[in-house]
Amino acid sequence: MEKCLQIYNINKKQIIRTIKLNHWCSSFDISNMKISNQLIAIGTNERLVQLKDYTQETFQDFLGSSDRIENIKFNKSNDLLITTSSNEIFVWKLVLN
């Protein structure tokens, strides 16, 4: 097993992209921005929140939780990211350059 996310196209019935990860993914969400700015938010067992650019596969790690990230979700306007762990809820303000 590898640490990666695989994006599957249902219409083509094939994996169209594999994105390598540094940590095991415990939860993830994909923003609903236009494809050129699409972000993938990844929560890890190591308490990290990782934001990945879908197109360029660049990333930024954020540490804040004291436990494994159990849930992660962008809001509809993609300016907030909500994460939960066993005893915490974080609301992250996204500022994109």
N, CA, C and O atoms as CSV, one atom per row, in Angstrom:
chain,resi,resn,atom,element,x,y,z
A,1,MET,N,N,0.835,-1.183,0.000
A,1,MET,CA,C,0.000,0.000,0.000
A,1,MET,C,C,0.878,1.243,0.000
A,1,MET,O,O,1.913,1.302,0.664
A,2,GLU,N,N,0.435,2.224,-0.759
A,2,GLU,CA,C,1.154,3.485,-0.860
A,2,GLU,C,C,0.336,4.599,-0.246
A,2,GLU,O,O,-0.891,4.530,-0.189
A,3,LYS,N,N,1.028,5.626,0.213
A,3,LYS,CA,C,0.366,6.826,0.698
A,3,LYS,C,C,0.045,7.692,-0.516
A,3,LYS,O,O,0.912,8.402,-1.024
A,4,CYS,N,N,-1.203,7.632,-0.980
A,4,CYS,CA,C,-1.589,8.417,-2.145
A,4,CYS,C,C,-3.106,8.557,-2.218
A,4,CYS,O,O,-3.849,7.792,-1.602
A,5,LEU,N,N,-3.542,9.545,-2.981
A,5,LEU,CA,C,-4.943,9.683,-3.359
A,5,LEU,C,C,-5.037,9.342,-4.839
A,5,LEU,O,O,-4.209,9.780,-5.637
A,6,GLN,N,N,-6.031,8.572,-5.198
A,6,GLN,CA,C,-6.237,8.261,-6.606
A,6,GLN,C,C,-7.581,8.831,-7.028
A,6,GLN,O,O,-8.610,8.554,-6.411
A,7,ILE,N,N,-7.559,9.624,-8.079
A,7,ILE,CA,C,-8.760,10.254,-8.615
A,7,ILE,C,C,-9.274,9.357,-9.733
A,7,ILE,O,O,-8.562,9.070,-10.695
A,8,TYR,N,N,-10.507,8.925,-9.590
A,8,TYR,CA,C,-11.103,7.958,-10.509
A,8,TYR,C,C,-12.183,8.644,-11.331
A,8,TYR,O,O,-13.032,9.341,-10.775
A,9,ASN,N,N,-12.163,8.457,-12.651
A,9,ASN,CA,C,-13.191,8.980,-13.541
A,9,ASN,C,C,-14.210,7.868,-13.779
A,9,ASN,O,O,-13.894,6.847,-14.389
A,10,ILE,N,N,-15.418,8.073,-13.301
A,10,ILE,CA,C,-16.453,7.042,-13.421
A,10,ILE,C,C,-16.820,6.798,-14.885
A,10,ILE,O,O,-17.029,5.654,-15.288
A,11,ASN,N,N,-16.899,7.875,-15.687
A,11,ASN,CA,C,-17.268,7.712,-17.095
A,11,ASN,C,C,-16.223,6.912,-17.873
A,11,ASN,O,O,-16.567,6.056,-18.688
A,12,LYS,N,N,-14.952,7.197,-17.617
A,12,LYS,CA,C,-13.877,6.481,-18.310
A,12,LYS,C,C,-13.537,5.151,-17.641
A,12,LYS,O,O,-12.860,4.307,-18.228
A,13,LYS,N,N,-14.016,4.971,-16.398
A,13,LYS,CA,C,-13.745,3.759,-15.625
A,13,LYS,C,C,-12.251,3.503,-15.469
A,13,LYS,O,O,-11.754,2.396,-15.679
A,14,GLN,N,N,-11.556,4.581,-15.090
A,14,GLN,CA,C,-10.121,4.443,-14.891
A,14,GLN,C,C,-9.612,5.515,-13.936
A,14,GLN,O,O,-10.259,6.543,-13.736
A,15,ILE,N,N,-8.454,5.263,-13.353
A,15,ILE,CA,C,-7.780,6.233,-12.507
A,15,ILE,C,C,-7.153,7.276,-13.416
A,15,ILE,O,O,-6.377,6.932,-14.307
A,16,ILE,N,N,-7.475,8.540,-13.204
A,16,ILE,CA,C,-6.956,9.588,-14.076
A,16,ILE,C,C,-5.810,10.359,-13.429
A,16,ILE,O,O,-5.090,11.099,-14.100
A,17,ARG,N,N,-5.646,10.178,-12.109
A,17,ARG,CA,C,-4.574,10.894,-11.430
A,17,ARG,C,C,-4.227,10.217,-10.117
A,17,ARG,O,O,-5.113,9.770,-9.388
A,18,THR,N,N,-2.964,10.142,-9.820
A,18,THR,CA,C,-2.495,9.649,-8.533
A,18,THR,C,C,-1.656,10.753,-7.902
A,18,THR,O,O,-0.707,11.254,-8.506
A,19,ILE,N,N,-2.021,11.122,-6.685
A,19,ILE,CA,C,-1.319,12.185,-5.969
A,19,ILE,C,C,-0.631,11.568,-4.766
A,19,ILE,O,O,-1.289,11.016,-3.883
A,20,LYS,N,N,0.681,11.659,-4.727
A,20,LYS,CA,C,1.464,11.096,-3.624
A,20,LYS,C,C,1.235,11.913,-2.353
A,20,LYS,O,O,1.079,13.133,-2.406
A,21,LEU,N,N,1.217,11.230,-1.225
A,21,LEU,CA,C,1.052,11.862,0.083
A,21,LEU,C,C,2.228,11.538,0.980
A,21,LEU,O,O,2.866,10.496,0.831
A,22,ASN,N,N,2.517,12.439,1.918
A,22,ASN,CA,C,3.577,12.213,2.894
A,22,ASN,C,C,3.076,11.481,4.135
A,22,ASN,O,O,3.858,10.864,4.859
A,23,HIS,N,N,1.772,11.553,4.376
A,23,HIS,CA,C,1.160,10.958,5.560
A,23,HIS,C,C,-0.098,10.200,5.140
A,23,HIS,O,O,-0.668,10.468,4.082
A,24,TRP,N,N,-0.526,9.256,5.974
A,24,TRP,CA,C,-1.759,8.539,5.701
A,24,TRP,C,C,-2.941,9.496,5.834
A,24,TRP,O,O,-3.001,10.291,6.772
A,25,CYS,N,N,-3.855,9.417,4.914
A,25,CYS,CA,C,-5.038,10.266,4.888
A,25,CYS,C,C,-6.123,9.654,5.781
A,25,CYS,O,O,-6.465,8.481,5.627
A,26,SER,N,N,-6.663,10.444,6.714
A,26,SER,CA,C,-7.779,9.972,7.535
A,26,SER,C,C,-9.097,10.571,7.061
A,26,SER,O,O,-10.160,10.011,7.326
A,27,SER,N,N,-9.040,11.703,6.363
A,27,SER,CA,C,-10.231,12.336,5.789
A,27,SER,C,C,-9.771,13.328,4.724
A,27,SER,O,O,-8.633,13.798,4.754
A,28,PHE,N,N,-10.661,13.644,3.784
A,28,PHE,CA,C,-10.315,14.642,2.770
A,28,PHE,C,C,-11.570,15.261,2.193
A,28,PHE,O,O,-12.667,14.720,2.329
A,29,ASP,N,N,-11.397,16.405,1.546
A,29,ASP,CA,C,-12.477,17.077,0.829
A,29,ASP,C,C,-11.849,17.798,-0.351
A,29,ASP,O,O,-10.679,18.180,-0.308
A,30,ILE,N,N,-12.632,17.982,-1.401
A,30,ILE,CA,C,-12.187,18.691,-2.597
A,30,ILE,C,C,-13.020,19.950,-2.733
A,30,ILE,O,O,-14.249,19.897,-2.672
A,31,SER,N,N,-12.355,21.082,-2.916
A,31,SER,CA,C,-13.078,22.348,-3.047
A,31,SER,C,C,-13.895,22.342,-4.332
A,31,SER,O,O,-13.634,21.568,-5.252
A,32,ASN,N,N,-14.892,23.227,-4.371
A,32,ASN,CA,C,-15.712,23.323,-5.587
A,32,ASN,C,C,-15.329,24.540,-6.424
A,32,ASN,O,O,-16.149,25.068,-7.175
A,33,MET,N,N,-14.083,24.978,-6.289
A,33,MET,CA,C,-13.585,26.083,-7.110
A,33,MET,C,C,-13.434,25.608,-8.545
A,33,MET,O,O,-13.454,24.410,-8.826
A,34,LYS,N,N,-13.282,26.575,-9.452
A,34,LYS,CA,C,-13.014,26.183,-10.832
A,34,LYS,C,C,-11.733,25.353,-10.874
A,34,LYS,O,O,-10.861,25.518,-10.021
A,35,ILE,N,N,-11.616,24.491,-11.827
A,35,ILE,CA,C,-10.569,23.463,-11.861
A,35,ILE,C,C,-9.150,24.036,-11.758
A,35,ILE,O,O,-8.265,23.369,-11.221
A,36,SER,N,N,-8.913,25.253,-12.259
A,36,SER,CA,C,-7.548,25.789,-12.221
A,36,SER,C,C,-7.086,26.139,-10.804
A,36,SER,O,O,-5.885,26.232,-10.553
A,37,ASN,N,N,-8.018,26.332,-9.888
A,37,ASN,CA,C,-7.664,26.676,-8.510
A,37,ASN,C,C,-8.141,25.635,-7.511
A,37,ASN,O,O,-8.195,25.922,-6.315
A,38,GLN,N,N,-8.479,24.470,-7.949
A,38,GLN,CA,C,-9.070,23.483,-7.069
A,38,GLN,C,C,-8.084,23.006,-6.007
A,38,GLN,O,O,-6.922,22.721,-6.296
A,39,LEU,N,N,-8.578,22.926,-4.764
A,39,LEU,CA,C,-7.765,22.486,-3.639
A,39,LEU,C,C,-8.294,21.174,-3.089
A,39,LEU,O,O,-9.491,20.891,-3.146
A,40,ILE,N,N,-7.384,20.386,-2.560
A,40,ILE,CA,C,-7.750,19.177,-1.836
A,40,ILE,C,C,-7.268,19.371,-0.407
A,40,ILE,O,O,-6.087,19.629,-0.172
A,41,ALA,N,N,-8.178,19.246,0.539
A,41,ALA,CA,C,-7.829,19.333,1.956
A,41,ALA,C,C,-7.727,17.912,2.497
A,41,ALA,O,O,-8.623,17.094,2.289
A,42,ILE,N,N,-6.632,17.627,3.188
A,42,ILE,CA,C,-6.373,16.275,3.692
A,42,ILE,C,C,-6.128,16.361,5.190
A,42,ILE,O,O,-5.316,17.162,5.654
A,43,GLY,N,N,-6.836,15.533,5.938
A,43,GLY,CA,C,-6.588,15.390,7.364
A,43,GLY,C,C,-5.810,14.109,7.590
A,43,GLY,O,O,-6.039,13.115,6.900
A,44,THR,N,N,-4.889,14.118,8.552
A,44,THR,CA,C,-4.033,12.959,8.763
A,44,THR,C,C,-4.134,12.440,10.191
A,44,THR,O,O,-4.627,13.124,11.089
A,45,ASN,N,N,-3.657,11.220,10.376
A,45,ASN,CA,C,-3.559,10.639,11.717
A,45,ASN,C,C,-2.537,11.384,12.566
A,45,ASN,O,O,-2.604,11.346,13.795
A,46,GLU,N,N,-1.593,12.062,11.918
A,46,GLU,CA,C,-0.527,12.787,12.611
A,46,GLU,C,C,-0.930,14.203,12.985
A,46,GLU,O,O,-0.066,15.021,13.300
A,47,ARG,N,N,-2.244,14.519,12.957
A,47,ARG,CA,C,-2.806,15.803,13.380
A,47,ARG,C,C,-2.590,16.927,12.386
A,47,ARG,O,O,-2.855,18.087,12.701
A,48,LEU,N,N,-2.117,16.609,11.198
A,48,LEU,CA,C,-1.861,17.635,10.189
A,48,LEU,C,C,-3.080,17.891,9.320
A,48,LEU,O,O,-3.847,16.980,9.010
A,49,VAL,N,N,-3.240,19.139,8.936
A,49,VAL,CA,C,-4.152,19.522,7.866
A,49,VAL,C,C,-3.258,19.909,6.706
A,49,VAL,O,O,-2.391,20.772,6.844
A,50,GLN,N,N,-3.464,19.281,5.575
A,50,GLN,CA,C,-2.629,19.557,4.404
A,50,GLN,C,C,-3.522,20.058,3.281
A,50,GLN,O,O,-4.525,19.427,2.950
A,51,LEU,N,N,-3.158,21.193,2.698
A,51,LEU,CA,C,-3.849,21.713,1.522
A,51,LEU,C,C,-2.987,21.448,0.305
A,51,LEU,O,O,-1.819,21.834,0.263
A,52,LYS,N,N,-3.566,20.787,-0.683
A,52,LYS,CA,C,-2.844,20.484,-1.927
A,52,LYS,C,C,-3.531,21.174,-3.091
A,52,LYS,O,O,-4.758,21.181,-3.185
A,53,ASP,N,N,-2.743,21.745,-3.963
A,53,ASP,CA,C,-3.244,22.288,-5.220
A,53,ASP,C,C,-3.420,21.120,-6.182
A,53,ASP,O,O,-2.458,20.406,-6.463
A,54,TYR,N,N,-4.623,20.915,-6.687
A,54,TYR,CA,C,-4.905,19.764,-7.546
A,54,TYR,C,C,-4.046,19.773,-8.804
A,54,TYR,O,O,-3.545,18.726,-9.216
A,55,THR,N,N,-3.871,20.923,-9.412
A,55,THR,CA,C,-3.158,21.014,-10.682
A,55,THR,C,C,-1.649,20.886,-10.513
A,55,THR,O,O,-1.001,20.109,-11.214
A,56,GLN,N,N,-1.095,21.656,-9.573
A,56,GLN,CA,C,0.361,21.699,-9.431
A,56,GLN,C,C,0.891,20.714,-8.403
A,56,GLN,O,O,2.097,20.476,-8.345
A,57,GLU,N,N,0.010,20.136,-7.590
A,57,GLU,CA,C,0.371,19.209,-6.520
A,57,GLU,C,C,1.291,19.832,-5.479
A,57,GLU,O,O,1.974,19.114,-4.749
A,58,THR,N,N,1.319,21.164,-5.401
A,58,THR,CA,C,2.042,21.820,-4.313
A,58,THR,C,C,1.191,21.714,-3.055
A,58,THR,O,O,-0.023,21.526,-3.135
A,59,PHE,N,N,1.826,21.834,-1.895
A,59,PHE,CA,C,1.063,21.679,-0.669
A,59,PHE,C,C,1.603,22.548,0.449
A,59,PHE,O,O,2.727,23.047,0.398
A,60,GLN,N,N,0.763,22.711,1.461
A,60,GLN,CA,C,1.133,23.412,2.679
A,60,GLN,C,C,0.552,22.629,3.852
A,60,GLN,O,O,-0.619,22.252,3.827
A,61,ASP,N,N,1.370,22.383,4.884
A,61,ASP,CA,C,0.928,21.673,6.087
A,61,ASP,C,C,0.583,22.663,7.190
A,61,ASP,O,O,1.229,23.701,7.337
A,62,PHE,N,N,-0.450,22.324,7.966
A,62,PHE,CA,C,-0.849,23.119,9.123
A,62,PHE,C,C,-1.075,22.182,10.292
A,62,PHE,O,O,-1.720,21.143,10.148
A,63,LEU,N,N,-0.544,22.549,11.450
A,63,LEU,CA,C,-0.712,21.752,12.663
A,63,LEU,C,C,-1.500,22.579,13.668
A,63,LEU,O,O,-1.155,23.733,13.922
A,64,GLY,N,N,-2.541,22.012,14.237
A,64,GLY,CA,C,-3.318,22.749,15.221
A,64,GLY,C,C,-4.066,21.834,16.159
A,64,GLY,O,O,-4.271,22.164,17.327
A,65,SER,N,N,-4.471,20.697,15.659
A,65,SER,CA,C,-5.264,19.756,16.432
A,65,SER,C,C,-4.391,18.964,17.397
A,65,SER,O,O,-3.201,18.762,17.152
A,66,SER,N,N,-4.989,18.524,18.484
A,66,SER,CA,C,-4.234,17.708,19.437
A,66,SER,C,C,-4.487,16.217,19.229
A,66,SER,O,O,-3.990,15.384,19.988
A,67,ASP,N,N,-5.260,15.887,18.199
A,67,ASP,CA,C,-5.585,14.487,17.918
A,67,ASP,C,C,-5.773,14.308,16.414
A,67,ASP,O,O,-5.750,15.276,15.654
A,68,ARG,N,N,-5.955,13.083,16.006
A,68,ARG,CA,C,-6.178,12.704,14.605
A,68,ARG,C,C,-7.325,13.520,14.007
A,68,ARG,O,O,-8.350,13.721,14.658
A,69,ILE,N,N,-7.153,13.989,12.771
A,69,ILE,CA,C,-8.215,14.720,12.069
A,69,ILE,C,C,-9.247,13.699,11.590
A,69,ILE,O,O,-8.944,12.847,10.755
A,70,GLU,N,N,-10.454,13.789,12.120
A,70,GLU,CA,C,-11.497,12.823,11.777
A,70,GLU,C,C,-12.368,13.275,10.607
A,70,GLU,O,O,-12.795,12.454,9.795
A,71,ASN,N,N,-12.632,14.584,10.522
A,71,ASN,CA,C,-13.455,15.128,9.442
A,71,ASN,C,C,-12.846,16.429,8.958
A,71,ASN,O,O,-12.250,17.185,9.725
A,72,ILE,N,N,-13.012,16.674,7.656
A,72,ILE,CA,C,-12.507,17.913,7.066
A,72,ILE,C,C,-13.464,18.312,5.952
A,72,ILE,O,O,-13.884,17.468,5.160
A,73,LYS,N,N,-13.813,19.605,5.886
A,73,LYS,CA,C,-14.821,20.026,4.906
A,73,LYS,C,C,-14.652,21.505,4.563
A,73,LYS,O,O,-14.512,22.348,5.449
A,74,PHE,N,N,-14.667,21.810,3.247
A,74,PHE,CA,C,-14.730,23.195,2.793
A,74,PHE,C,C,-16.165,23.682,2.922
A,74,PHE,O,O,-17.100,22.899,2.757
A,75,ASN,N,N,-16.353,24.981,3.220
A,75,ASN,CA,C,-17.703,25.531,3.147
A,75,ASN,C,C,-18.021,25.819,1.678
A,75,ASN,O,O,-17.152,25.687,0.817
A,76,LYS,N,N,-19.263,26.210,1.392
A,76,LYS,CA,C,-19.695,26.386,-0.008
A,76,LYS,C,C,-18.924,27.482,-0.739
A,76,LYS,O,O,-18.699,27.382,-1.945
A,77,SER,N,N,-18.520,28.516,-0.022
A,77,SER,CA,C,-17.801,29.607,-0.691
A,77,SER,C,C,-16.287,29.396,-0.700
A,77,SER,O,O,-15.556,30.247,-1.207
A,78,ASN,N,N,-15.806,28.287,-0.152
A,78,ASN,CA,C,-14.391,27.915,-0.159
A,78,ASN,C,C,-13.476,28.913,0.543
A,78,ASN,O,O,-12.285,28.984,0.239
A,79,ASP,N,N,-14.023,29.683,1.478
A,79,ASP,CA,C,-13.156,30.587,2.230
A,79,ASP,C,C,-12.914,30.089,3.653
A,79,ASP,O,O,-12.138,30.687,4.398
A,80,LEU,N,N,-13.574,28.999,4.028
A,80,LEU,CA,C,-13.367,28.381,5.335
A,80,LEU,C,C,-13.153,26.885,5.169
A,80,LEU,O,O,-13.679,26.259,4.249
A,81,LEU,N,N,-12.373,26.334,6.078
A,81,LEU,CA,C,-12.159,24.891,6.142
A,81,LEU,C,C,-12.459,24.475,7.579
A,81,LEU,O,O,-11.899,25.039,8.519
A,82,ILE,N,N,-13.327,23.507,7.749
A,82,ILE,CA,C,-13.716,23.045,9.080
A,82,ILE,C,C,-13.102,21.675,9.308
A,82,ILE,O,O,-13.234,20.779,8.474
A,83,THR,N,N,-12.419,21.516,10.456
A,83,THR,CA,C,-11.830,20.227,10.805
A,83,THR,C,C,-12.314,19.821,12.196
A,83,THR,O,O,-12.538,20.667,13.061
A,84,THR,N,N,-12.472,18.522,12.393
A,84,THR,CA,C,-12.830,18.008,13.713
A,84,THR,C,C,-11.893,16.880,14.085
A,84,THR,O,O,-11.414,16.131,13.233
A,85,SER,N,N,-11.647,16.778,15.373
A,85,SER,CA,C,-10.931,15.636,15.934
A,85,SER,C,C,-11.810,15.112,17.065
A,85,SER,O,O,-12.970,15.512,17.172
A,86,SER,N,N,-11.294,14.243,17.897
A,86,SER,CA,C,-12.123,13.619,18.925
A,86,SER,C,C,-12.731,14.619,19.904
A,86,SER,O,O,-13.823,14.384,20.422
A,87,ASN,N,N,-12.043,15.730,20.165
A,87,ASN,CA,C,-12.564,16.678,21.147
A,87,ASN,C,C,-12.429,18.139,20.717
A,87,ASN,O,O,-12.520,19.033,21.558
A,88,GLU,N,N,-12.212,18.401,19.417
A,88,GLU,CA,C,-11.994,19.769,18.950
A,88,GLU,C,C,-12.686,20.009,17.617
A,88,GLU,O,O,-12.870,19.101,16.806
A,89,ILE,N,N,-13.056,21.257,17.426
A,89,ILE,CA,C,-13.536,21.729,16.129
A,89,ILE,C,C,-12.722,22.974,15.801
A,89,ILE,O,O,-12.657,23.911,16.597
A,90,PHE,N,N,-12.102,22.978,14.620
A,90,PHE,CA,C,-11.355,24.141,14.162
A,90,PHE,C,C,-12.026,24.696,12.918
A,90,PHE,O,O,-12.490,23.942,12.063
A,91,VAL,N,N,-12.074,26.017,12.820
A,91,VAL,CA,C,-12.519,26.694,11.616
A,91,VAL,C,C,-11.324,27.497,11.101
A,91,VAL,O,O,-10.854,28.424,11.760
A,92,TRP,N,N,-10.845,27.128,9.923
A,92,TRP,CA,C,-9.662,27.738,9.322
A,92,TRP,C,C,-10.113,28.734,8.262
A,92,TRP,O,O,-10.923,28.392,7.400
A,93,LYS,N,N,-9.611,29.943,8.313
A,93,LYS,CA,C,-9.876,30.955,7.291
A,93,LYS,C,C,-8.861,30.761,6.173
A,93,LYS,O,O,-7.655,30.782,6.419
A,94,LEU,N,N,-9.343,30.570,4.939
A,94,LEU,CA,C,-8.451,30.367,3.799
A,94,LEU,C,C,-8.176,31.698,3.115
A,94,LEU,O,O,-9.100,32.419,2.740
A,95,VAL,N,N,-6.911,32.013,2.959
A,95,VAL,CA,C,-6.493,33.215,2.261
A,95,VAL,C,C,-5.608,32.742,1.109
A,95,VAL,O,O,-4.497,32.257,1.321
A,96,LEU,N,N,-6.118,32.892,-0.104
A,96,LEU,CA,C,-5.377,32.417,-1.278
A,96,LEU,C,C,-4.762,33.588,-2.004
A,96,LEU,O,O,-5.417,34.607,-2.225
A,97,ASN,N,N,-3.501,33.444,-2.375
A,97,ASN,CA,C,-2.791,34.490,-3.116
A,97,ASN,C,C,-2.877,34.252,-4.585
A,97,ASN,O,O,-2.336,35.032,-5.370
